[in-house]
């Protein structure tokens, strides 16, 4: 299959670069902007508002398996177009909520929208359209989406100041609809194998793949890595405050991690042609453990910036490594179902991790023992991915 400059798949890459940036900006990063003004008007406490976002992440994970099955059968066009429309309607509904029950119902619904329009489905689209240039296609979309917080947190903040939190949500709902629904509906198409073209890397049936140790080692690795990432992201500011760093420095560290993520994605993609994707992915995910070790074992600013470098690189690569390893190992035909099955376990891990860290912090009276525990989990994650072995050729061909 020719994947050169005139290949239609690159138009899909351009469309998804826009919709993923808008999707993550509105559905994910903008949430924090609305927490305080909404709490002040409606009387919610921080645990209640955070619980709604955690519920959305959980619903997104639970929906991943049926969403993956839909994708494998019908493709991504209707799935992402309808998911975008559903998300826009729910954003508008969020602007109208008056109580906690309505707030939670809206965010449960937004979890379903996340499952259909964010990375899981977007990367599935790219996995079936590309083979030789798959990593570069994934990189292009993820680099654009890496700007989501940079663009949409200030935008949402300005809208809240100008229109109030309800008016800001209505404006974002309209923007989300205009920038995602048409692109998903008009640009996405049935993948090449759906037009009778030969499909490379068909791979085994989902049931055969799910009986292989490789799939479960990868699932364990990505679940533990993602749990470490989400737990640290959620607790980073209070954790650094407990270790004596000023709030402005903690905020700067969070921003620096975001910048280093882009560097990690670039390096990973450049090295992918020269190394085993299993070893390479395991090595980059080992950055979580190295970053935590730097924070625990190195003095002052040296440890802090070691954390930024290694943790940021790992955080950037995790979103690319999962689709690369799944598609390279099992092919594209059943990618949606296999990715959804893995996402189910990853979602449970990342939903429980911030809550679990909060409980352990209270039990141990500080973050230091928690950091050592997360370091162990991160090391196990890297080992699981690095030591996973692709099925032998006979198994990969389904025989």
N, C-alpha and C positions, 0 to 999 in steps of 0.2 A: 504494500500500500504506500503510495507516494504521500509523504507528509511535508512536502516543500511549501514554499511561500503561498502558492495558490490553493493549498488544501483548505477545504471548507472548515475543518476543525479549528483553524486559527480564528475564524470569525466567532466561533463559539467561545474560544478562550477570551477574546475581547469582551464579549457580552458578559461572561461569568466574572471577569475581573471587575466590572462595574457592579453587578448584582451582589457579589460577595462582599465588596466594600460597603455598599449600602446596607446589606443584610446584617452584617456584623455590627456596623455602626449604629443601626437603629434598634435591632432586636437584642443586642448583647451589651455593647459598651455604653449606650445612652441611659441604660437603666439607673446607674448610680446618680445621674444628674437629677432624676425625679424623686429620689428617696426622701430627701429632707423636706422639700415643699409639700409633698404628698402626706408625709407624717404630720407636718404642722397643721394641715387642713383637716385631715381625716382622723387624727389621733392614733395612728398605727405606731407600734414600737419597732425598733430595728430588727428584732428577731422575726417579727411578722412580715416585714417587707422582704427581708433576706429569704425567708421561707418560701415566698412565692416564686422567686427566681430559682431556688433549688428545685422546686416542684417542676418548673418548666424544663430544667435540665434532665430531671428524672423521666418526665413524659417523653422528651425527645429520645432518650435512650430506649425506653420501652417500645416506642413506635418504630425504632430503626429496623426491626426484622420485617414487619409487614410493609414498610416503605421500601425496603430492599427487594422484597418479592414483587411489588408493583413495578419497580424500576426494571427488573430483569424481564418482566413480561411486556410492559408497555413503553419503556423508555422514560426519559426525564422531562420531556416537553410539557405534557399535561400535568405531571406531578409538580413541577416547579412553578408553572403558571398558576395553578389552583392554590398551591401553598402560599405563593406571594399575595394573591388576592385575599386569602383567608387571613394572613398576617396583617394586611392593611386594615381589614375590617375590625380585627381584634385590637389593633392599636387605637382605632377610633373608639371602640368600646371602652378601652382603658381610660380614655379621657372623660368618660361619663360615670365611672364607678363612684359609689357613695359609701360602700361598706366593704368589710374584709372578705366576705364570701364572693362578691362579685369580682374583687381583685384577684382572688385565687382562681376563680373560674376562667378569667381572661388569661392568666399566665399559664394555666394548664393547656388552654387552647394554643397559646403562643409556643408552647413546647412542641406541639404537633407541627406548627409552621416551621420551627427551627429544624425539625427532622427532615422536612421536605425541601428547604431552600438553602441551607448552609453547606459547609464543606462536605459532609457525608455524601449528599446527592450530587453536588457540583463535581466532586472528584470522581464519582462513579461515571458521570457523563464523560469526563476526560479520559478515564481509564478505558472506556470502550471505543472512543474515537481515535486514540493514539496508541502507538506501540514504541517505535524507535524514539520519538520525541516526547514520550509521556512525561518524563521528569521535568523537561523544560516547560511543558504546558502547565503542569502543576505549579512549578515555580512562578511562572508569570502571574497566575491567578492569586497565589498566596502572597506574593510581593505587593500586589495592588491592595489586597485585603488587609495587609499589615498596616496600611494607612487609615484603617477604619476609625480607630480611637483618636488618632491625630486630627481627623476631619470632623468627626461627629460629636465628640465630647464638647469642643468649643461651640459648635453649631447648636447643639441642644441647650447648652448653657445660655447662649444668646437668645434663643427662642423663649426659654422660660422667663428670662428677664423682661423680654418685650411683650409676651402674650400670656404669661402665667403658665403653670404646668399643664393645665388642660388644653389651652390653645396651642402650646408647643407640641403636645402629642397629636393633636389634629393635623397640624402642619406636617409633622413627620410621617403620619399615616398617609397623607396625600403624596408626599415626596416618595415614600417607599413604593406606593402603588404605581406612580408614573415612571419610576426608574427601574422597576423589576418586572412587573407583569408583562409589559409589551416585549421586553427583551427575551424573557423566558418563552413567551407564546410565539414570537415571530422568528427568532434566531435559532433556537434549539431545534434540532431535527432528529429523526431516527438515525441511529449510528450506522456506519457503513455495512456491517454484517446484516442489518435489517433490509438492505437494498439488494441482497443476493451476492454481495461481494464476499470473497473468502475471508473468514475471520481467523486471525492468528492467535495462538495461545488459548484454545477453547478451554482446556483444563478439565478436571474431574467434575462429577456431579457434586452439588453442595453436600449431600449426605456422605459421600466418600471423603470429601475434604474435611468434614467435621469429625471424621473418625481418625484423622491423622494427628500425630503428636505435634507436628509443625504448627498447625493452626492454634492449638491450645498453648504452646509455648509463646507464640506471638501475642495471643490474647492476654496471657499473664503479663508479659512484658509491657504491652501498651497500657493495660489497666493500671499497673503499679506506677508506671511513669506518669500517666495522666493524673493519677491521684496525688502524686508528689507535686506536680506542677500546679494543680488547682488549689491544693492545701497551702502551698507557699504563697501563691498569688493572693489568696483571701486573707492570710495572716501576716503578710510581709510588713505592713506599716506598724502594727502593734508589736510585732516580733523585734523589729529594728529599734523601736522605741524602748523596749525592755532592755536591749543591749546597749543603750545609752546614746543612740543616734538621734539627731534632731528631726522633727517631722518633715522639714523641707528637704533634708538629705534622703530620707526614706522615699519621698515622692520622686526625687531625682533618680534613685536607684531603680524604681519601678519603670520610669521612662527609659532609662538606659538599657534595661533588659529588653524592652521592646525594640530598640534600635539594633541590638546585637542579634536578635532573632533573624533579622533580614540577612545579616552576614552569615549566620549559620546555614540558612537555606541556600545561599549562593555557593558556599563551599561544598555543601553536601551534593548539590547537583553537579558541580564541576568534577568532584571525585568519584561520582557514581559510575562513570565509564571506566574507571581504573581499578575498582575494588569490588569485592563481593558485597551486594546490598545488605546482607545479613550482618557481616562483620562491621561494615561502615555504619549501619544504623545503630548497632549495639555500641560502637565506640562513641558516636555523637550523643546517644542517650545516657552514656556514662557521665556526661557533663553535669547531669543533675547531682550525682554523688560527689563529683569533684567540686562543684560549686558549694555544696553544703559543707564539705570537708574544709574548704577554704574559709568559709564563714565561721566554722567552729575552731579551726586550728591555727589560722594565721592572724597576726595582730592588726587591729585597727583598719585603716583604709586599704591595706594590702589584701586582707581577707574579704573585705566588702567588694572590691573590684574584681577579685578572683571569682567571687560568687556571680557578679554581673556577667563576666565573660563566659564562664562554663555553663551556668544555668541558662543564660540567654541563648547560647548556641543550641543547647538541647531543646529548649522551648520552641525554637524556630524549626528544628528538624522534625519534631514529633508529628506535625501535621502533614509532612511530606512522606515520611518513612512508612507510615501505615498503608497508604494507597500504593506506593511503589512496591512494597513487599507482597501485598496481596495480589496485585495484578501480575507481577513477574512470576509468582509462584503458582497461581491458580488460573491465570488467564482472565479474560474480560467477560465471558458469556454469563457467568453466575456471580459477577463481582458484587452486585447490589445485595444479594442475599447473604453472601459471606461477610461483606463489610457490615451489614446490619446486625448479623449475629455477634460479631466482635464488638460493635458499638454498644450493644445491649449491656455487656459486662463492663465495658469501659465507663459507661454512663453511671452504673451503680457505684463503681469505685469512686468516680469524681464527685458524685453527689454526697457520699458518706464521708469523704476525706476531710473537708473543712469542719464539719460537725464533730468528727472524731478527734481532730486536732484540738478543737476547743475544749472537749471533755478531758483529754489527756493533759492539757495545759492546766486546767483546774485541779486535776488529781495530783500532778507532780509539782504544782506551784511555780511553773516557769516553762519556757520554751526549749531550754537546752536539751533535756532528755528527749523531747519530741523531735528535735533536729537529728539526734543520733538515730532514732527509729526511722525517720524519713530517709536518712542516708542509707541505712540498710536496705530499705525497700527499693530505693533508686538503684543501688548496686545490683540487686536481684533482677530488677527490670532490664538493665543493660545486659546482664548475663543471659537472661532468658531469650532476648532477641538475638544477641550475638551468637549463641550456641544453637539456636533453632536451625534445623537442616531442611532444605527443600526436599520434597518427596522425590524418589527416583523417577527416571524418565518414564517407566511403565505406568507408575501410579499417576503421574501428571497427565498422561494421555488418556486416563480413565480406564486403563486396562491392567 
